[in-house]
Amino acid sequence: MSRDAETSPSDAGLQAERTGLAWSRTSLGVTANALLLAVREVSHGRLGPASGVAALALVLAGAVAVYGRRRTLRLRRAPLPTPLAADRAVVVLGGAVTVLALLSGLVLVL
């Protein structure tokens, strides 16, 4: 892609839109994880460790949705904020999603 294509007026605002979509997909995926774990627990007729992981996943999905919305609104401001780089919350939320994936796998094996 040429340098002119990267800065064309038709691309204005797309960074914020792509960021918002990425955060929405992550939140949706975490919510789906929670629902699948909850359905598994209900279908087994018991409340085990997967119920706790499902509850944590719902809390994490909410946190991801709220932060993603905040980040998207920040990127839509003109002129763009400085610094433009994401803050520590991205690393924390990314780590939390990774831990959730590991916990989900662990409770499915138990």
C-alpha positions in Angstrom: 0.0 0.0 0.0 1.4 3.4 -0.9 2.0 6.2 1.5 -0.8 8.3 -0.1 -3.3 5.5 0.3 -2.5 5.2 4.0 -3.4 8.9 4.6 -6.2 9.4 2.2 -9.3 11.1 3.4 -11.4 8.0 2.8 -9.5 6.3 5.6 -10.3 9.0 8.1 -12.0 7.5 11.2 -11.4 3.9 10.2 -8.8 3.3 12.9 -11.4 4.1 15.6 -13.9 1.8 13.9 -11.5 -1.1 13.6 -10.5 -0.7 17.2 -14.2 -0.7 18.3 -14.9 -3.8 16.3 -11.9 -5.6 17.7 -12.9 -4.9 21.3 -16.5 -5.9 20.5 -15.4 -9.2 19.1 -13.2 -9.9 22.1 -16.1 -9.1 24.5 -18.5 -11.2 22.5 -16.0 -14.1 22.5 -15.5 -13.9 26.3 -19.3 -13.8 26.7 -19.7 -16.8 24.5 -17.1 -18.6 26.7 -19.1 -17.8 29.8 -22.4 -19.0 28.3 -20.9 -22.2 27.1 -19.4 -23.0 30.5 -22.7 -22.2 32.2 -24.7 -24.4 29.8 -22.2 -27.2 30.4 -22.7 -26.9 34.1 -26.5 -26.8 33.9 -26.6 -29.8 31.5 -24.5 -31.8 34.0 -26.9 -30.9 36.7 -24.3 -29.5 39.1 -22.5 -26.3 39.9 -18.8 -26.9 39.9 -15.7 -24.8 39.2 -16.8 -24.0 35.7 -19.6 -21.9 37.2 -17.1 -19.7 38.9 -15.0 -19.4 35.7 -18.2 -18.5 33.8 -19.0 -15.7 36.3 -15.5 -14.4 36.1 -15.8 -14.5 32.3 -18.9 -12.3 32.4 -17.2 -9.8 34.6 -14.2 -9.8 32.2 -16.5 -9.4 29.2 -18.0 -6.3 30.8 -14.6 -4.8 31.5 -13.5 -5.5 27.9 -16.7 -3.9 26.5 -16.3 -0.8 28.7 -12.6 -0.3 28.0 -13.1 -0.9 24.3 -15.9 1.7 24.1 -13.7 4.2 26.0 -10.7 3.5 23.7 -12.9 3.9 20.6 -14.3 7.2 21.7 -10.8 8.4 22.5 -9.6 7.6 19.0 -12.5 9.3 17.4 -11.5 12.7 18.9 -9.9 15.2 16.5 -7.1 15.8 16.7 -5.9 12.4 17.8 -4.8 12.2 21.4 -1.2 11.9 22.4 0.1 9.5 23.3 -1.8 7.4 20.8 -0.4 4.1 22.1 -2.7 2.0 24.3 -2.1 2.1 28.1 -1.5 -0.7 30.6 -5.2 -1.7 30.5 -4.6 -3.5 27.2 -1.9 -5.7 28.7 -4.0 -6.4 31.8 -7.1 -7.3 29.8 -5.1 -9.3 27.3 -3.5 -11.3 30.2 -6.9 -11.8 31.8 -8.3 -13.2 28.6 -5.4 -15.6 28.3 -5.8 -16.7 31.9 -9.5 -17.2 31.2 -8.7 -19.4 28.3 -6.4 -21.5 30.4 -8.9 -21.8 33.3 -11.7 -22.7 30.8 -9.6 -25.5 29.4 -8.7 -26.7 32.9 -12.3 -26.9 34.2 -13.3 -28.7 31.0 -10.7 -31.4 31.8 -11.8 -31.8 35.4 
